[in-house]
Amino acid sequence: MKKVIGFVGSPRKGGNTETLVAEVLRGAASVGAETEQISLAKARITPCRACDGCRKGGRCLVEDEMQPLYDKMLEADVIVLGTPIYFWGPSAQAKAFVDRWYAMDQEGIREKLAGKKFLLICAFADSNPETASPTVNMMRTGTEYLGMEFHEPLLAASCWEKTDAAANAELMRRAFEFGAKLGR
């Protein structure tokens, strides 16, 4: 059975990002995958201190709520990260989470990430899908560098109001199908 973990990088409870991550996980569960959703807004994740302690001890030295998330990522077969797009970039919550991946860029850990599937979900108010390009490029480069398989991202344009994603039947269908495909 595949494990699919979904990280929600939005501070907006019940908003578009959370709705889409939940729908992807629902799709994965429909084909028998074990799923878990984690709110990064609720987790106390401090910024990377660039201390390089992870290079000496094999694990990030910052003791916060990121520590168990490393294990969850390593245990998962599929990693889903949802973020709203704020000023052409990911939310602060998602960016702090991703910046802390620096500790996983080392021998013995990179190998455990290799081959994991990664899905990025971006919700944003603009109707132009290019608005998400800087975030998509950042995540594609980072995940591929760590050896993960970057899946076609799920871009949710024109999601201004909190319920726009849920009201878009085609978008919700695509989210479910992405989850079912990745959960197999």
N, C-alpha and C positions, 0 to 999 in steps of 0.2 A: 504494500500500500504506500502510495506517495504521500509525503508531507508537504503541504503548501502553507506558507506563512505569509500573512499580509500585514504590512506596516502602513499605518495611516499617518501621514505627515501633515495633517491639517489640524489647526486649533479649533475649527468649527465643528462642534458635535452635531452629528446627523446631517452634515452637508454633503455636497456632491462627491468629494473625494472619498469620504467614509462610505457612502452609498455604493460607489463603484467598486471599491475594494471588497465590500461585503458581497456584492453580486458575483464578482470573480470567484470568491471563495465558495459561494453557493454552487456555482457551476462546477468547481473542482470536487466539492462534496458529492454532487450528483453522480459522479463516476467513481465514487468510492475513496477519494482522497481524504486524508486526515487534515483538517484545517485549523488555523488559529489566526485571530486578528489582534493586533497590538496597536494601541494609540501612542504615537510618539509624543503627542502633546501632554499626555499624562505622565510620561517617563521623565525623570530628572537626568538629562544627558548634558553634561558640561562640554564645552568646546575642547578640542584636542589642544594640549599644552605644548606640543612639539618638543617634549622632553626626551624623546627617543628611549624612554624606559622600556617600551615594548620590544625594542631591539636587543636589550640586555636580558630581560626576563622572560621573553616569549609571550607576554600578555600585557595589555594596557595596564598601567599602574593607577589610573584614575578610578577610584572606587565610587561608582555611581550606578545608576540603573541601566547603563549600557552593558555592564558585565554579563548579565544573563542573556542579553540579546545576541551577543557573539555566539553563544552556544546554540541558540535557537536557529540562527542562520546556518551554522555548520550542520545541524541535524536535519534541516529542510532539504527537500529535493527541488522545490520551486520557491523563489523569493519574489514577492510582489511588493512594490513600493508605490504608494499613491501620494501625490503632492499637488496642492494647488500651485498655480504659477503666479508668483508675486513679482512684478517688475521684471519679467522675462527669466526668472530663476525659481528654484524650489523654495518652499517655505523654510523659515529658520529652523524649525523642528526637523525637517527632512535633511537639511544641510548639515546640522550638527551630527545627526546620526551617520550620514555618509562620510563626513570628515573623520569620524572615529574608526572607519574601516582601515585607516592607515596601519593600525595595529595588526591587521590580518595580512598585510603585505609582507610576508616573510615565509621562509622555507618551513615546511611542515603544516602551515595553515593554508597557504595558497592552493596546495594540492587538494585540500578538503573542499575548497570552493569550486575547483575545476569541474566543469560540466553541469553545474547547477543552472537551472533555467531562471531567468530574471525577466520580470514584466514590470514596466514603468507605466503608471497611470497618471495623467496630468489633466486636471480640471482648471479651466480658465474662462474668463468672461469674454475675451476677444473672439471674434468670429474667424480670425486668421489663424490657421493651424501653425504657421511659422512662429507664432508667439512662444510656443513650447520648444522650439529648436535648440536654444542654448542649453536647456535642461536635458533634453533628449540626447544631445551630443555629449554633454558631460557624463551622463549615466552610461551611455553606450561605451564610451572610452574607458571609464572606470571599471565597469563590470567585465568587459572583454580583457582588460589588463589583468584582472584577477582570475581570468580563465572561465568566467561564467558565460552562458549563452544568452545574449541579449535578444529577447523576443520583440517582435513588432510592438511598439507602444500603443496603448489605448489613449487617444487624445480626445478629450471632451471639451470642445470649443463651445462658446456661447452659454456657459454655465455661470450666470451671474447670481441668480437667486438660489437660495439654499436647496430648493427642491427641483431645480432644472434638470439634473441628471435623471432623477427618479421619474420625471414626467416624459422623458424621451425614450419611447419604447424601443427604437432601433439601437440606441446607445446601450440600453440595459440588456438587450438581446446579445449584442456584441460582447459585452462584459461577461455574461454568462457563458457564451461560447468560448471565449478566451480561457476561462477557468476550466471548462470541461476538457478542452484540448490539452492544457497544461497539466491537468490532474490525472490524465491517463497514464 
